[in-house]
């Protein structure tokens, strides 16, 4: 039966989804900056950085945060997990829609 196959696929996706404890919705930006000291090398060429900066929209306002270099891997993992989770949610919605329409036709 088609519904059983779709339900099995749905369970497989649910098991493959990343943990909700490890997701992060943000944008990662990399900046190189010049400082306020006019004689510094950053005014003549090589700037300071890279500095990792995160931006996220929270309650309709964009907020930004600098991240320590040692946390960059964790942040990238969180963003990657968020993107995977969003993809899985879209797939689950499509499967649920198909199951609903198949069941509706059988009634």
MDAnalysis code that builds the backbone (N, CA, C; Angstrom):
import MDAnalysis as mda
import numpy as np

u = mda.Universe.empty(321, n_residues=107, atom_resindex=np.repeat(np.arange(107), 3), trajectory=True)
u.add_TopologyAttr("name", ["N", "CA", "C"] * 107)
u.add_TopologyAttr("resid", np.arange(1, 108))
u.add_TopologyAttr("resname", ["UNK", "UNK", "UNK", "UNK", "UNK", "UNK", "UNK", "UNK", "UNK", "UNK", "UNK", "UNK", "UNK", "UNK", "UNK", "UNK", "UNK", "UNK", "UNK", "UNK", "UNK", "UNK", "UNK", "UNK", "UNK", "UNK", "UNK", "UNK", "UNK", "UNK", "UNK", "UNK", "UNK", "UNK", "UNK", "UNK", "UNK", "UNK", "UNK", "UNK", "UNK", "UNK", "UNK", "UNK", "UNK", "UNK", "UNK", "UNK", "UNK", "UNK", "UNK", "UNK", "UNK", "UNK", "UNK", "UNK", "UNK", "UNK", "UNK", "UNK", "UNK", "UNK", "UNK", "UNK", "UNK", "UNK", "UNK", "UNK", "UNK", "UNK", "UNK", "UNK", "UNK", "UNK", "UNK", "UNK", "UNK", "UNK", "UNK", "UNK", "UNK", "UNK", "UNK", "UNK", "UNK", "UNK", "UNK", "UNK", "UNK", "UNK", "UNK", "UNK", "UNK", "UNK", "UNK", "UNK", "UNK", "UNK", "UNK", "UNK", "UNK", "UNK", "UNK", "UNK", "UNK", "UNK", "UNK"])
u.atoms.positions = np.array([
    [0.845, -1.195, 0.000],
    [0.000, 0.000, 0.000],
    [0.885, 1.252, 0.000],
    [0.461, 2.261, -0.707],
    [1.198, 3.511, -0.847],
    [1.378, 4.231, 0.490],
    [0.366, 4.220, 1.334],
    [0.435, 4.912, 2.623],
    [1.534, 4.308, 3.491],
    [1.653, 3.003, 3.508],
    [2.678, 2.341, 4.325],
    [4.086, 2.756, 3.878],
    [4.296, 2.850, 2.568],
    [5.604, 3.283, 2.053],
    [5.906, 4.719, 2.466],
    [4.914, 5.581, 2.353],
    [5.097, 6.978, 2.730],
    [5.358, 7.117, 4.232],
    [4.643, 6.336, 5.032],
    [4.857, 6.378, 6.481],
    [6.249, 5.877, 6.850],
    [6.733, 4.866, 6.158],
    [8.090, 4.366, 6.399],
    [9.128, 5.419, 6.024],
    [8.898, 6.090, 4.900],
    [9.807, 7.155, 4.471],
    [9.798, 8.296, 5.491],
    [8.626, 8.606, 6.009],
    [8.489, 9.663, 7.008],
    [9.281, 9.323, 8.268],
    [9.187, 8.090, 8.727],
    [9.935, 7.664, 9.920],
    [11.439, 7.718, 9.691],
    [11.880, 7.367, 8.497],
    [13.302, 7.417, 8.162],
    [13.814, 8.853, 8.228],
    [13.045, 9.791, 7.714],
    [13.423, 11.203, 7.741],
    [13.471, 11.708, 9.181],
    [12.486, 11.345, 9.975],
    [12.444, 11.785, 11.377],
    [13.678, 11.300, 12.132],
    [14.080, 10.059, 11.891],
    [15.263, 9.507, 12.568],
    [16.553, 10.174, 12.085],
    [16.591, 10.595, 10.826],
    [17.797, 11.205, 10.261],
    [17.943, 12.681, 10.636],
    [16.875, 13.297, 11.108],
    [16.897, 14.731, 11.410],
    [17.864, 15.028, 12.555],
    [18.557, 16.167, 12.471],
    [19.489, 16.537, 13.540],
    [18.756, 16.866, 14.838],
    [19.476, 16.766, 15.932],
    [18.925, 17.080, 17.244],
    [18.522, 18.552, 17.309],
    [17.403, 18.820, 17.944],
    [16.950, 20.194, 18.096],
    [17.873, 20.989, 19.025],
    [18.679, 20.294, 19.806],
    [19.632, 20.960, 20.696],
    [20.808, 21.545, 19.924],
    [20.987, 21.127, 18.679],
    [22.172, 21.515, 17.909],
    [21.814, 22.275, 16.637],
    [20.772, 23.118, 16.690],
    [20.430, 23.916, 15.515],
    [20.603, 25.396, 15.833],
    [20.913, 26.160, 14.802],
    [21.139, 27.592, 14.961],
    [20.711, 28.304, 13.686],
    [19.785, 29.253, 13.825],
    [19.310, 30.025, 12.673],
    [20.020, 31.374, 12.688],
    [21.009, 31.493, 11.845],
    [21.782, 32.728, 11.767],
    [22.520, 32.778, 10.436],
    [23.089, 33.923, 10.141],
    [23.942, 34.079, 8.977],
    [25.349, 34.353, 9.476],
    [26.319, 33.676, 8.878],
    [27.712, 33.828, 9.271],
    [28.401, 34.770, 8.282],
    [29.048, 35.785, 8.818],
    [29.793, 36.741, 7.994],
    [31.233, 36.804, 8.487],
    [32.139, 37.081, 7.575],
    [33.551, 37.204, 7.918],
    [33.992, 38.625, 7.577],
    [34.611, 39.282, 8.551],
    [35.043, 40.661, 8.358],
    [36.542, 40.810, 8.605],
    [37.141, 41.732, 7.868],
    [38.506, 42.197, 8.103],
    [38.375, 43.695, 8.368],
    [38.951, 44.176, 9.463],
    [38.717, 45.545, 9.889],
    [40.005, 46.356, 10.012],
    [39.829, 47.670, 9.958],
    [40.931, 48.584, 10.260],
    [40.682, 49.158, 11.647],
    [41.767, 49.384, 12.381],
    [41.641, 49.912, 13.735],
    [41.766, 51.440, 13.716],
    [41.741, 52.044, 14.875],
    [41.816, 53.494, 14.974],
    [43.231, 54.041, 15.029],
    [44.219, 53.181, 15.073],
    [45.615, 53.626, 15.154],
    [46.136, 53.860, 13.744],
    [46.356, 55.115, 13.357],
    [46.706, 55.493, 11.985],
    [48.003, 54.870, 11.477],
    [48.947, 54.587, 12.346],
    [50.232, 54.037, 11.915],
    [50.212, 52.508, 11.816],
    [49.085, 51.901, 12.117],
    [48.971, 50.436, 12.084],
    [49.027, 49.928, 10.642],
    [49.521, 48.730, 10.476],
    [49.621, 48.103, 9.154],
    [48.268, 47.939, 8.461],
    [47.199, 47.930, 9.238],
    [45.881, 47.707, 8.639],
    [45.439, 48.867, 7.750],
    [46.038, 50.027, 7.910],
    [45.691, 51.178, 7.069],
    [46.450, 51.159, 5.743],
    [47.438, 50.305, 5.654],
    [48.270, 50.254, 4.447],
    [48.078, 48.975, 3.637],
    [47.360, 48.043, 4.168],
    [47.217, 46.792, 3.437],
    [46.464, 45.742, 4.229],
    [47.202, 44.838, 4.857],
    [46.581, 43.709, 5.567],
    [45.780, 44.192, 6.776],
    [44.492, 43.923, 6.737],
    [43.599, 44.350, 7.807],
    [43.571, 43.315, 8.925],
    [43.003, 43.706, 10.061],
    [42.855, 42.798, 11.200],
    [41.719, 41.812, 10.905],
    [41.897, 40.587, 11.353],
    [40.835, 39.607, 11.181],
    [41.364, 38.335, 10.592],
    [40.525, 37.462, 10.179],
    [39.079, 37.649, 10.033],
    [38.357, 37.553, 11.375],
    [37.301, 38.341, 11.486],
    [36.409, 38.284, 12.628],
    [35.109, 37.654, 12.142],
    [34.573, 36.749, 12.918],
    [33.326, 36.073, 12.554],
    [32.180, 36.801, 13.246],
    [31.182, 37.145, 12.471],
    [30.056, 37.937, 12.942],
    [28.775, 37.223, 12.533],
    [27.878, 37.044, 13.473],
    [26.598, 36.386, 13.200],
    [25.491, 37.427, 13.175],
    [24.553, 37.261, 12.259],
    [23.365, 38.113, 12.246],
    [22.133, 37.225, 12.232],
    [21.128, 37.668, 12.959],
    [19.863, 36.944, 13.011],
    [18.739, 37.955, 13.214],
    [17.580, 37.666, 12.653],
    [16.415, 38.519, 12.854],
    [15.609, 37.949, 14.007],
    [15.472, 38.759, 15.039],
    [14.763, 38.351, 16.248],
    [13.679, 39.379, 16.516],
    [12.445, 38.935, 16.542],
    [11.292, 39.827, 16.753],
    [11.296, 41.002, 15.778],
    [11.652, 40.730, 14.526],
    [11.621, 41.734, 13.483],
    [12.824, 42.656, 13.439],
    [13.774, 42.463, 14.338],
    [14.968, 43.301, 14.359],
    [16.201, 42.443, 14.102],
    [17.116, 42.968, 13.285],
    [18.348, 42.241, 13.000],
    [19.352, 42.529, 14.107],
    [19.863, 41.468, 14.689],
    [20.861, 41.570, 15.757],
    [22.146, 40.933, 15.273],
    [23.263, 41.445, 15.740],
    [24.550, 40.903, 15.349],
    [25.414, 40.602, 16.548],
    [26.260, 39.586, 16.387],
    [27.122, 39.139, 17.475],
    [28.467, 38.707, 16.901],
    [29.539, 39.104, 17.560],
    [30.850, 38.572, 17.211],
    [31.006, 37.223, 17.891],
    [31.724, 36.316, 17.236],
    [31.932, 34.964, 17.764],
    [33.427, 34.713, 17.891],
    [33.806, 34.109, 18.989],
    [35.208, 33.744, 19.163],
    [35.578, 32.670, 18.158],
    [36.824, 32.704, 17.700],
    [37.312, 31.760, 16.691],
    [37.101, 30.309, 17.136],
    [37.256, 30.039, 18.430],
    [37.119, 28.671, 18.928],
    [35.681, 28.145, 18.841],
    [34.719, 29.032, 18.618],
    [33.314, 28.621, 18.531],
    [32.805, 28.523, 17.104],
    [33.629, 28.859, 16.129],
    [33.189, 28.914, 14.730],
    [32.707, 27.542, 14.251],
    [33.423, 26.491, 14.577],
    [33.021, 25.147, 14.132],
    [31.640, 24.786, 14.678],
    [31.407, 25.082, 15.952],
    [30.114, 24.801, 16.576],
    [28.996, 25.596, 15.897],
    [29.280, 26.850, 15.566],
    [28.294, 27.693, 14.889],
    [27.985, 27.138, 13.498],
    [29.023, 26.784, 12.753],
    [28.812, 26.231, 11.412],
    [28.006, 24.945, 11.456],
    [28.270, 24.115, 12.463],
    [27.500, 22.882, 12.626],
    [26.033, 23.206, 12.906],
    [25.785, 24.185, 13.771],
    [24.417, 24.580, 14.092],
    [23.660, 25.099, 12.883],
    [24.326, 25.899, 12.054],
    [23.700, 26.439, 10.841],
    [23.428, 25.311, 9.845],
    [24.389, 24.418, 9.676],
    [24.211, 23.277, 8.774],
    [23.038, 22.408, 9.234],
    [22.952, 22.169, 10.544],
    [21.848, 21.369, 11.087],
    [20.506, 22.062, 10.880],
    [20.477, 23.378, 11.010],
    [19.243, 24.125, 10.768],
    [18.779, 23.937, 9.319],
    [19.721, 24.060, 8.384],
    [19.383, 23.901, 6.967],
    [18.889, 22.489, 6.664],
    [19.540, 21.481, 7.253],
    [19.088, 20.092, 7.075],
    [17.685, 19.915, 7.645],
    [17.472, 20.443, 8.849],
    [16.170, 20.304, 9.496],
    [15.072, 20.956, 8.665],
    [15.344, 22.126, 8.124],
    [14.357, 22.822, 7.289],
    [14.022, 21.986, 6.056],
    [15.055, 21.393, 5.432],
    [14.844, 20.535, 4.262],
    [13.972, 19.334, 4.643],
    [14.271, 18.718, 5.790],
    [13.493, 17.563, 6.243],
    [12.055, 17.954, 6.556],
    [11.848, 19.121, 7.147],
    [10.488, 19.570, 7.449],
    [9.686, 19.732, 6.164],
    [10.295, 20.304, 5.142],
    [9.607, 20.460, 3.846],
    [9.248, 19.099, 3.253],
    [10.177, 18.139, 3.339],
    [9.902, 16.792, 2.844],
    [8.777, 16.139, 3.640],
    [8.800, 16.303, 4.961],
    [7.751, 15.715, 5.803],
    [6.382, 16.310, 5.489],
    [6.345, 17.598, 5.248],
    [5.075, 18.240, 4.905],
    [4.503, 17.660, 3.605],
    [5.381, 17.441, 2.630],
    [4.932, 16.870, 1.360],
    [4.424, 15.437, 1.550],
    [5.149, 14.648, 2.337],
    [4.716, 13.267, 2.610],
    [3.378, 13.279, 3.344],
    [3.252, 14.134, 4.356],
    [1.993, 14.205, 5.110],
    [0.826, 14.617, 4.213],
    [1.098, 15.525, 3.278],
    [0.046, 15.938, 2.343],
    [-0.386, 14.767, 1.466],
    [0.589, 13.999, 0.967],
    [0.264, 12.841, 0.122],
    [-0.548, 11.806, 0.894],
    [-0.135, 11.545, 2.139],
    [-0.865, 10.578, 2.976],
    [-2.300, 11.058, 3.191],
    [-2.460, 12.325, 3.477],
    [-3.791, 12.889, 3.704],
    [-4.675, 12.705, 2.479],
    [-4.149, 13.007, 1.284],
    [-4.973, 12.901, 0.086],
    [-5.279, 11.447, -0.270],
    [-4.334, 10.551, -0.007],
    [-4.615, 9.134, -0.263],
    [-5.721, 8.655, 0.671],
    [-5.643, 9.000, 1.946],
    [-6.670, 8.594, 2.914],
    [-8.017, 9.205, 2.580],
    [-7.989, 10.449, 2.084],
    [-9.246, 11.122, 1.716],
    [-9.919, 10.369, 0.557],
    [-9.119, 9.921, -0.408],
    [-9.668, 9.204, -1.543],
    [-10.247, 7.853, -1.153],
    [-9.671, 7.242, -0.101],
    [-10.139, 5.926, 0.328],
    [-11.433, 5.985, 1.117],
    [-11.799, 7.178, 1.600],
    [-13.025, 7.302, 2.402],
    [-14.265, 7.268, 1.554],
])
